[in-house]
């Protein structure tokens, strides 16, 4: 029995890390291309064009989440459980359901365009008509479950190359945001076409309609869809409200800082997404290990990610100026706040993956709705007095609420996932890091100060034995087996 459990754990870890590495290539490429586009638009287009483009991308992100409606994580969960029975039928019904949601989303988005900024009507309309199809990023679970995760990298790299090169050509020729949006849509469309071709080589869809299959997808996706829509609105509400209550300049300052939050979200998704099928299998076959995994991974996130937010104020000004130019220096103030939001996002996504694996998702109905109401209220109160900085604080408060409520339901259903003694040591290590950065050493050379602080922090992690040994052993074992 023990040997079987060890073999099962080895299979899970191999499966997870293989997918992380394979999908990571494409995701890093997409991340670099997207960030490169932001830098190009900011430096060549200036603050006004960057602010307008940021507003349009916020609108398109909301459209995309309407079209998805929580169905991508459902696919990740279900395809792992039906892969040995009738995956073709499930896949065909899933694609049909997404097509139906796309039609509905196009109609809804086309109407919504009339209620947004009039001077951006054309690019917003283009997003409304094409983004539901062009933003279909749901193929990775199929590549993962059928053990060809590298195919997701191929599609992502096609998208990344076309997006960056086409945008660079277009903005060098014209600063018309409509033309830049067309580049964005074209790159996403090529991704969908290539990903569908790759997926069809692994799994041929059977489009025989099965109402019970569709009903099952919708039933489980409904709370996730509602929560994802409100979560996306919550993440973008500041941009829309800054557009109405402030200026394109404020949008540019806020969104330049928020780009780093998006990077963190992509990194978190890179970390969490391949874990969803693994957690689903654990919940089904080995539920006793689910809590242990949650405990250790939440500690690991704190050990690896929290120091980045502690260090951020030391380097934020230099980083923002280097990437976006001196006109964007004000966004460093927002970045100092949003860096903590980036940390919380790791917990939000991982906690959501855990609750999904145990089928506890219905609480998302009220938490995300409340977060949007809270975000609107805080932005309304804080934008007049604090501008984009007020929006940054509002975003942090809302993300804390979302992560905290999700973790509450984890504790409620699988037990306490916090080991007090270890968390006190993690807090002490980070306080020491902060003291070395902002205390008596604050006037010495920047690189020496950061190097000293990080070195002491790392030593404390080792002395306190905080890094999970079994996680490290799993990593080493995996690398050795793959040599």
Long-range contacts (C-beta under 8 A, 24 or more apart in sequence): 5-286, 8-285, 8-286, 9-289, 10-477, 12-278, 12-281, 12-282, 13-474, 13-477, 13-478, 14-478, 14-481, 15-144, 15-277, 15-278, 16-274, 16-275, 16-278, 17-475, 17-478, 18-149, 19-144, 19-149, 19-274, 20-270, 20-271, 20-274, 22-149, 22-150, 22-152, 22-153, 23-140, 23-143, 23-144, 23-149, 23-152, 23-153, 23-156, 23-270, 23-273, 23-274, 24-153, 24-270, 25-150, 25-153, 25-156, 25-157, 26-152, 26-153, 26-154, 26-155, 26-156, 26-157, 26-160, 27-156, 27-266, 27-269, 27-270, 29-153, 29-156, 29-157, 29-160, 29-161, 30-156, 30-157, 30-159, 30-160, 30-163, 30-266, 31-263, 31-266, 31-267, 32-160, 33-159, 33-160, 33-161, 33-163, 33-164, 34-160, 34-163, 34-262, 35-259, 35-263, 36-164, 37-163, 37-164, 37-167, 37-168, 38-256, 38-259, 38-324, 39-323, 39-324, 40-164, 40-167, 40-168, 40-171, 41-167, 41-171, 41-180, 42-252, 42-256, 42-323, 42-324, 42-325, 42-328, 43-324, 43-325, 44-171, 44-172, 44-175, 45-171, 45-175, 46-327, 47-248, 47-249, 47-252, 47-253, 47-327, 47-328, 48-248, 48-249, 48-252, 49-175, 49-177, 50-252, 50-255, 50-256, 51-247, 51-248, 51-249, 51-250, 51-251, 51-252, 51-255, 52-120, 52-177, 52-248, 52-251, 53-177, 53-180, 53-181, 54-239, 54-251, 54-252, 54-255, 55-117, 55-120, 55-239, 55-240, 55-243, 55-248, 55-251, 56-120, 56-123, 56-124, 56-127, 56-177, 56-181, 57-184, 58-236, 58-239, 58-240, 58-255, 59-116, 59-124, 59-127, 59-236, 60-127, 60-131, 60-135, 60-184, 61-232, 61-235, 61-236, 62-229, 62-232, 62-233, 62-236, 63-105, 63-109, 63-127, 63-128, 63-131, 63-132, 63-135, 64-131, 64-132, 64-135, 65-228, 65-229, 65-231, 65-232, 66-101, 66-105, 66-108, 66-109, 66-132, 66-229, 67-98, 67-101, 67-102, 67-105, 67-131, 67-132, 67-133, 67-135, 67-136, 68-98, 68-101, 68-135, 68-136, 68-137, 68-138, 68-225, 68-228, 69-101, 69-221, 69-224, 69-225, 69-228, 69-229, 70-221, 70-222, 70-223, 70-224, 70-225, 70-226, 70-227, 70-228, 71-97, 71-98, 71-101, 71-138, 71-217, 71-221, 71-224, 71-225, 72-137, 72-138, 72-141, 73-224, 73-276, 73-352, 73-353, 73-356, 74-217, 74-220, 74-221, 74-224, 75-138, 75-141, 75-142, 76-140, 76-141, 76-144, 76-273, 76-276, 76-277, 76-280, 77-220, 77-276, 77-277, 77-280, 77-356, 77-357, 78-217, 79-141, 79-142, 79-145, 79-277, 80-141, 80-145, 80-277, 80-280, 80-281, 81-280, 81-284, 83-145, 83-146, 87-203, 88-203, 88-204, 88-205, 88-206, 89-206, 89-208, 89-210, 89-213, 90-213, 91-142, 91-203, 91-204, 91-205, 91-206, 92-205, 92-206, 92-207, 92-208, 93-207, 93-208, 93-209, 93-210, 93-213, 93-214, 93-217, 94-217, 95-205, 95-207, 96-207, 96-209, 96-214, 97-214, 97-217, 97-218, 98-136, 98-138, 101-132, 102-132, 102-133, 102-136, 105-132, 106-132, 116-240, 117-243, 120-177, 122-178, 123-177, 123-178, 123-180, 123-181, 126-178, 126-181, 126-182, 126-185, 127-181, 127-185, 130-185, 130-189, 131-185, 131-188, 133-189, 133-192, 134-185, 134-188, 134-189, 134-191, 134-192, 135-188, 136-192, 136-195, 137-191, 139-195, 139-196, 139-198, 139-199, 140-273, 141-276, 141-277, 142-199, 142-202, 142-203, 143-198, 143-199, 143-202, 144-274, 144-277, 145-277, 146-202, 146-203, 148-198, 148-202, 149-274, 151-195, 151-198, 151-199, 151-202, 152-195, 154-194, 154-198, 155-191, 155-194, 155-195, 155-198, 156-191, 158-190, 158-191, 158-194, 159-187, 159-188, 159-190, 159-191, 160-187, 162-186, 162-187, 162-190, 163-187, 163-188, 220-359, 220-361, 223-361, 223-362, 223-363, 223-364, 223-365, 224-356, 224-361, 224-364, 226-364, 226-365, 226-368, 226-369, 227-361, 227-364, 227-365, 227-367, 227-368, 228-368, 229-368, 230-368, 230-369, 230-371, 230-372, 231-368, 231-371, 231-402, 233-372, 234-368, 234-371, 234-372, 234-375, 234-395, 234-398, 234-402, 235-395, 237-372, 237-375, 237-376, 237-379, 238-375, 238-379, 238-388, 238-391, 238-392, 238-394, 238-395, 241-376, 241-379, 241-380, 241-383, 241-391, 242-379, 242-383, 242-387, 242-388, 242-391, 245-379, 245-380, 245-383, 245-384, 246-383, 246-387, 246-388, 250-387, 250-388, 251-388, 252-328, 252-331, 253-328, 253-330, 253-331, 253-334, 253-387, 253-388, 254-331, 254-334, 254-388, 254-391, 254-392, 256-320, 256-324, 256-328, 256-331, 256-334, 257-320, 257-331, 257-332, 257-333, 257-334, 257-335, 257-338, 257-392, 258-334, 258-338, 258-395, 260-335, 260-338, 260-339, 260-342, 261-338, 261-341, 261-342, 261-345, 261-395, 263-342, 264-342, 264-343, 264-345, 264-346, 265-342, 265-345, 265-349, 267-346, 268-345, 268-346, 268-348, 268-349, 268-350, 269-349, 271-346, 271-349, 271-350, 272-349, 272-350, 272-352, 272-353, 275-350, 275-353, 276-353, 276-356, 276-357, 279-353, 279-354, 279-356, 279-357, 280-356, 280-357, 282-357, 283-357, 283-358, 283-359, 287-358, 290-354, 290-357, 290-358, 290-414, 291-414, 291-415, 291-417, 294-350, 294-354, 294-410, 294-414, 294-417, 295-417, 295-418, 295-419, 296-468, 296-470, 296-471, 297-350, 297-471, 298-347, 298-350, 298-417, 298-418, 299-419, 299-422, 299-423, 299-426, 299-466, 299-468, 300-467, 300-468, 300-471, 301-343, 301-346, 301-347, 301-350, 302-423, 302-426, 303-426, 303-461, 303-466, 303-467, 305-342, 305-343, 305-346, 306-343, 306-426, 306-430, 307-430, 307-433, 307-454, 307-457, 308-339, 308-342, 308-343, 309-339, 309-340, 309-342, 309-343, 310-430, 310-433, 310-434, 310-437, 311-433, 311-437, 311-450, 311-453, 311-454, 312-336, 312-339, 313-438, 314-437, 314-438, 314-446, 314-449, 314-450, 315-446, 315-450, 330-388, 331-388, 333-389, 333-392, 334-388, 334-389, 334-391, 334-392, 337-389, 337-392, 337-393, 337-395, 337-396, 338-392, 338-395, 338-396, 340-396, 341-392, 341-395, 341-396, 341-399, 344-396, 344-399, 344-400, 344-403, 345-399, 345-403, 347-403, 347-407, 348-399, 348-402, 348-403, 348-406, 351-403, 351-406, 351-407, 351-410, 352-406, 354-410, 354-414, 355-406, 355-409, 355-410, 355-413, 358-413, 358-414, 360-409, 360-413, 363-405, 363-406, 363-409, 367-401, 367-402, 367-405, 367-406, 368-402, 370-401, 371-398, 371-401, 371-402, 372-398, 374-398, 374-401, 422-464, 422-466, 425-460, 425-464, 425-466, 426-466, 428-460, 429-457, 429-460, 429-461, 429-464, 429-466, 430-457, 432-456, 432-457, 432-460, 433-457
